[in-house]
Amino acid sequence: MFVDCVEIVAASGKGGPGCVSFRREKFVMEGGPDGGDGGDGGDIVFKVDSNSDTLSAFRGKKHYKAQNGAPGGPKNCSGKRGQDLVISIPPGTQIFNADTGGLLCDLVESGAQITLLKGGKGGLGNVRFKSASKQRPTYAQKGMAGQSLNLRLELKLIAHVGLVGFPNAGKSTLISVLSNARPKIAPYAFTTLIPNLGVVQAGQFKEFVMADIPGIISGASEGKGLGLDFLRHLERTKFLLFVLDTTYDVQEQYTQLRHELAHFSSELAQKDFGVALNKMDTGQVPEFSDPKAKFVLPISAATTENTGQLLQLLTQALHLG
């Protein structure tokens, strides 16, 4: 199941308490203090795992806690440090403070990691408090508490090209033709309910990732349909491809799509883009132009007509040579 937003509670480990102990050995007169320090608590670490592309592993589990530090022991033995809890996340995950909404980190690169919550410091044992005036200290420090945060994890898929269009415009068919993705395809609207990623071969040693998100409807940027849930996945793309259905008014489709993107994010409205006039096999290829578009190309995803030329134009737009 594709999951791109979850809320969890993460807590680092508590530091172990220091030990109060005195030497009790044969032939040792009036043994002094020998209580060891408590171990530090474990940290909460987030690490990017490139083998994952969804947050579904977090479903059904809300609380994540690192191990507490062990108490100090006699004979100056320090307690064992608590084990860190390493939480794996897919590339493109943003971590927010769920209470304030503030962005804490944005992890994109595979293998990248961050220690988000430090474990509590272990308490000092009574041997640490021995002095000339205090030969037999009978106290030690308690371990410090760990940190706890309510976190919201949001996944933004990482892709070079994002497909934008209304339901049933042919985006799923197009990504299945150009890439290795095999999305569900059917002759009705809202067939695509989750984003699909596909790797497109643009040459012998060149490839790029294409993302197909669920169809956008009017008002998507305000929460209608599925658009609001998945529009954020377009924010990481380098290039947008508007897929317009030529059996309807393409100018009206384009105007509404541009409005929804701009209303959702000014960054999206400024991205480079091209336009594919799909379903030319129906015999309808209306006039359309936009001086800001890198290209406007009639295609038929169903018959693959002009899809080869579309691939070349996308490759050039991404500067892949």
C-alpha positions as CSV (number, residue, x, y, z in Angstrom):
1,M,0.0,0.0,0.0
2,F,1.3,3.4,-0.9
3,V,1.6,5.7,2.1
4,D,3.1,9.2,1.9
5,C,2.2,10.8,5.2
6,V,2.3,9.5,8.8
7,E,2.6,10.8,12.3
8,I,4.7,9.1,14.9
9,V,6.1,9.7,18.4
10,A,9.9,9.3,18.7
11,A,11.8,9.3,22.0
12,S,15.5,8.9,22.7
13,G,16.7,6.8,25.6
14,K,17.0,7.9,29.2
15,G,20.5,8.0,30.7
16,G,21.3,5.4,33.3
17,P,21.7,6.4,36.9
18,G,25.1,6.5,38.5
19,C,26.0,4.0,41.2
20,V,26.6,4.5,44.9
21,S,29.0,1.9,46.0
22,F,32.1,1.5,48.4
23,R,35.0,-0.8,48.1
24,R,34.6,-3.9,50.3
25,E,37.7,-5.9,49.8
26,K,39.7,-8.1,52.2
27,F,42.8,-6.4,53.6
28,V,41.6,-3.0,52.3
29,M,40.9,-0.7,55.2
30,E,38.1,1.8,54.9
31,G,37.6,1.4,51.2
32,G,36.5,4.5,49.3
33,P,33.7,5.1,46.8
34,D,33.8,3.1,43.6
35,G,30.3,3.7,42.0
36,G,30.5,3.9,38.2
37,D,28.7,6.2,35.8
38,G,25.4,5.4,34.1
39,G,25.4,4.8,30.4
40,D,24.1,7.4,28.0
41,G,20.7,6.8,26.4
42,G,20.4,5.8,22.8
43,D,19.8,8.3,20.0
44,I,17.0,8.5,17.4
45,V,18.5,8.3,14.0
46,F,16.8,8.6,10.6
47,K,18.5,7.0,7.6
48,V,17.5,7.0,4.0
49,D,17.0,3.6,2.4
50,S,16.9,3.7,-1.4
51,N,15.1,0.3,-1.4
52,S,12.0,1.9,-0.1
53,D,9.6,4.2,-1.9
54,T,6.7,4.5,0.6
55,L,6.1,5.1,4.3
56,S,3.8,2.0,4.6
57,A,6.3,0.4,7.1
58,F,5.0,3.0,9.7
59,R,1.4,1.9,9.4
60,G,0.2,0.2,12.7
61,K,3.1,1.5,14.7
62,K,3.1,4.9,16.2
63,H,5.7,4.9,19.1
64,Y,9.5,4.6,18.5
65,K,11.9,4.6,21.4
66,A,15.6,4.1,21.7
67,Q,17.1,2.0,24.4
68,N,17.8,3.5,27.9
69,G,21.3,3.6,29.2
70,A,22.3,0.9,31.8
71,P,22.9,1.9,35.5
72,G,26.5,2.3,36.7
73,G,28.0,-0.6,38.7
74,P,30.4,-1.0,41.6
75,K,34.1,-1.3,41.1
76,N,34.0,1.8,38.9
77,C,32.1,-0.1,36.2
78,S,30.2,2.2,33.8
79,G,26.8,1.3,32.5
80,K,26.4,0.3,28.9
81,R,25.3,2.9,26.5
82,G,21.7,2.5,25.2
83,Q,21.4,1.2,21.6
84,D,20.5,3.8,19.0
85,L,17.2,3.4,17.1
86,V,17.9,3.7,13.4
87,I,14.6,4.4,11.5
88,S,14.7,3.8,7.8
89,I,12.9,6.1,5.5
90,P,12.6,6.4,1.7
91,P,14.5,9.1,-0.3
92,G,12.6,12.4,-0.4
93,T,11.2,12.2,3.1
94,Q,10.6,15.4,5.0
95,I,10.4,15.4,8.8
96,F,8.2,18.0,10.5
97,N,7.6,18.9,14.1
98,A,3.9,17.8,14.3
99,D,3.1,20.3,17.0
100,T,4.6,23.4,15.5
101,G,4.6,22.4,11.8
102,G,8.3,23.4,11.5
103,L,10.5,21.5,9.0
104,L,13.2,19.7,10.9
105,C,15.0,18.0,8.0
106,D,14.6,17.0,4.3
107,L,16.5,13.8,3.5
108,V,16.9,13.1,-0.2
109,E,20.2,11.3,-0.9
110,S,20.5,7.6,-0.5
111,G,22.4,6.7,2.7
112,A,22.0,10.2,4.2
113,Q,21.2,10.1,7.9
114,I,20.6,12.5,10.8
115,T,20.6,12.2,14.5
116,L,17.3,13.9,15.4
117,L,17.0,13.2,19.1
118,K,20.0,12.7,21.4
119,G,19.9,10.3,24.2
120,G,20.0,11.5,27.8
121,K,23.3,11.8,29.5
122,G,24.2,9.0,32.1
123,G,24.4,10.1,35.7
124,L,27.8,10.3,37.5
125,G,28.6,7.6,40.1
126,N,29.6,8.6,43.6
127,V,33.3,8.1,42.9
128,R,33.1,11.3,40.9
129,F,32.2,13.3,44.0
130,K,35.1,12.2,46.1
131,S,37.2,15.1,47.4
132,A,39.5,15.9,50.2
133,S,36.6,17.2,52.3
134,K,34.2,14.4,51.1
135,Q,35.8,11.1,51.5
136,R,32.6,9.0,51.5
137,P,30.0,10.6,49.2
138,T,26.7,8.7,49.6
139,Y,25.0,10.1,46.5
140,A,25.2,9.8,42.7
141,Q,23.4,11.5,39.8
142,K,20.3,10.3,38.2
143,G,20.4,9.8,34.5
144,M,19.0,12.7,32.3
145,A,15.7,12.1,30.5
146,G,15.7,11.6,26.8
147,Q,14.0,13.8,24.3
148,S,10.6,13.2,22.8
149,L,8.9,14.7,19.8
150,N,5.6,14.3,17.8
151,L,6.8,14.0,14.2
152,R,5.0,14.1,10.9
153,L,6.8,12.3,8.0
154,E,5.9,13.4,4.5
155,L,7.2,11.8,1.4
156,K,7.8,13.7,-1.8
157,L,8.6,11.4,-4.7
158,I,11.8,12.2,-6.5
159,A,11.3,12.3,-10.3
160,H,12.7,14.2,-13.3
161,V,9.3,14.5,-15.2
162,G,5.9,14.8,-13.6
163,L,2.7,14.1,-15.6
164,V,-0.1,16.6,-15.1
165,G,-3.6,16.2,-16.4
166,F,-7.3,15.6,-15.7
167,P,-8.6,12.1,-15.0
168,N,-8.8,9.9,-18.0
169,A,-6.4,12.1,-20.0
170,G,-4.2,9.1,-20.8
171,K,-1.3,9.7,-18.4
172,S,-1.2,6.1,-17.2
173,T,-1.1,4.8,-20.7
174,L,1.7,7.2,-21.6
175,I,3.9,6.3,-18.7
176,S,3.4,2.6,-19.5
177,V,4.5,3.2,-23.1
178,L,7.6,5.4,-22.2
179,S,8.8,3.6,-19.0
180,N,8.9,0.3,-17.2
181,A,5.9,1.2,-15.0
182,R,2.8,-0.9,-15.3
183,P,0.0,1.1,-13.8
184,K,-3.7,0.1,-13.8
185,I,-5.3,1.3,-17.0
186,A,-9.0,1.4,-17.6
187,P,-11.5,3.5,-19.7
188,Y,-12.9,5.5,-16.8
189,A,-11.8,8.4,-14.6
190,F,-9.8,8.0,-11.4
191,T,-8.2,4.7,-12.4
192,T,-5.0,6.0,-10.8
193,L,-5.4,6.3,-7.1
194,I,-1.7,6.4,-6.1
195,P,1.4,7.9,-7.7
196,N,3.3,5.7,-10.1
197,L,7.0,5.9,-10.9
198,G,8.7,4.6,-14.0
199,V,12.2,4.6,-15.3
200,V,12.5,5.8,-18.9
201,Q,15.4,4.7,-21.0
202,A,16.6,7.7,-23.0
203,G,19.7,6.1,-24.5
204,Q,22.2,3.4,-23.9
205,F,23.6,5.1,-20.8
206,K,20.8,7.6,-20.1
207,E,17.6,7.3,-18.1
208,F,15.2,9.4,-16.1
209,V,12.3,8.9,-13.7
210,M,8.8,9.8,-14.7
211,A,6.0,10.2,-12.1
212,D,2.2,9.9,-12.8
213,I,0.0,11.3,-10.0
214,P,-3.8,10.8,-9.7
215,G,-5.7,13.1,-12.1
216,I,-6.3,16.6,-11.0
217,I,-9.8,18.1,-10.9
218,S,-10.9,21.7,-10.5
219,G,-10.5,22.7,-6.9
220,A,-7.7,20.1,-6.2
221,S,-5.5,22.7,-4.6
222,E,-8.3,23.4,-2.1
223,G,-8.7,19.7,-1.1
224,K,-11.1,18.4,-3.7
225,G,-10.5,15.0,-5.2
226,L,-7.1,13.4,-4.6
227,G,-5.1,16.3,-5.9
228,L,-4.3,17.9,-2.6
229,D,-2.8,14.6,-1.3
230,F,-0.5,14.1,-4.2
231,L,0.2,17.5,-5.7
232,R,3.3,17.8,-3.4
233,H,4.9,15.0,-5.3
234,L,5.3,17.3,-8.3
235,E,7.4,19.8,-6.3
236,R,10.6,17.8,-6.6
237,T,10.3,17.2,-10.4
238,K,12.5,19.1,-12.8
239,F,10.0,19.2,-15.6
240,L,6.3,19.1,-16.0
241,L,4.4,17.5,-18.9
242,F,0.8,18.6,-19.3
243,V,-1.2,15.7,-20.9
244,L,-4.3,17.2,-22.5
245,D,-7.2,15.2,-23.8
246,T,-8.0,16.4,-27.4
247,T,-11.5,15.1,-27.2
248,Y,-12.3,18.0,-24.9
249,D,-11.5,21.7,-24.8
250,V,-7.7,21.7,-24.4
251,Q,-7.4,25.4,-23.7
252,E,-9.9,25.1,-20.8
253,Q,-8.1,22.0,-19.4
254,Y,-4.7,23.8,-19.6
255,T,-6.0,27.0,-18.0
256,Q,-7.6,25.1,-15.1
257,L,-4.5,22.9,-14.5
258,R,-2.2,25.9,-14.5
259,H,-4.5,27.6,-12.0
260,E,-4.5,24.6,-9.6
261,L,-0.7,24.3,-9.7
262,A,-0.2,28.0,-9.1
263,H,-2.7,28.0,-6.3
264,F,-1.0,25.0,-4.6
265,S,2.6,26.3,-5.0
266,S,4.2,29.2,-6.7
267,E,7.3,27.0,-7.2
268,L,5.2,24.6,-9.3
269,A,3.9,27.4,-11.5
270,Q,7.5,28.4,-12.4
271,K,8.8,25.0,-13.4
272,D,9.8,24.3,-17.1
273,F,7.1,22.4,-18.9
274,G,5.9,20.9,-22.1
275,V,2.5,20.0,-23.5
276,A,1.4,16.7,-25.0
277,L,-2.0,16.8,-26.9
278,N,-3.1,13.2,-26.4
279,K,-5.6,11.0,-28.3
280,M,-4.7,12.4,-31.8
281,D,-5.8,8.9,-33.0
282,T,-9.4,10.2,-32.6
283,G,-8.8,12.6,-35.5
284,Q,-9.0,15.7,-33.4
285,V,-5.9,17.8,-33.1
286,P,-6.9,21.3,-32.0
287,E,-4.8,24.4,-32.3
288,F,-2.9,25.1,-29.1
289,S,0.2,27.2,-28.2
290,D,1.9,28.7,-25.3
291,P,5.2,30.7,-25.8
292,K,6.4,29.5,-22.3
293,A,6.1,25.9,-23.2
294,K,9.3,24.1,-24.2
295,F,7.3,22.2,-26.8
296,V,3.7,21.4,-27.8
297,L,3.3,18.0,-29.5
298,P,0.3,16.0,-30.6
299,I,0.6,12.3,-29.6
300,S,-1.4,9.1,-29.2
301,A,-0.4,7.1,-26.1
302,A,-2.8,4.4,-27.2
303,T,-1.2,3.8,-30.6
304,T,2.3,5.2,-29.6
305,E,2.2,7.7,-32.4
306,N,4.8,10.5,-31.9
307,T,5.8,9.0,-28.5
308,G,9.3,8.5,-29.8
309,Q,9.5,12.2,-30.7
310,L,8.1,13.0,-27.3
311,L,10.9,11.0,-25.6
312,Q,13.5,13.0,-27.6
313,L,12.0,16.3,-26.6
314,L,11.9,15.3,-22.9
315,T,15.5,14.2,-23.1
316,Q,16.5,17.5,-24.5
317,A,14.5,19.4,-21.9
318,L,16.3,17.6,-19.2
319,H,19.6,18.3,-20.8
320,L,20.5,14.6,-21.1
321,G,22.0,15.1,-24.6
